[in-house]
């Protein structure tokens, strides 16, 4: 059975998160100027970085909503596979006891 090194994995995630935050800060500083926004008859000025971040968050939200049912099915299938493996092991043990 394989063991997963969780501490190393956590450190990698933390470093990746810090790099992403650093890149977002640089991006924000370089794109802080206001730009004209028109949407369904509404007009206004907004910082360019807020528009980019809003689009990113909306895209991420819709992606997670689309992926969620797949993730739920995957968890149910993994649980079923685990139950079936346990049942096979139990039946194999019963066969060995009969021999």
Secondary structure, DSSP 8 states (H G I E B T S, - for coil): -----HHHHHHHHHHHHHHHHHHHHHHHHHT-SEEEEEETTEEEEEEHHHHHHHHHHHHHHHHHHHHHHHHHHHHHHHHHHHHHHHHHHHHHHHHHHH-
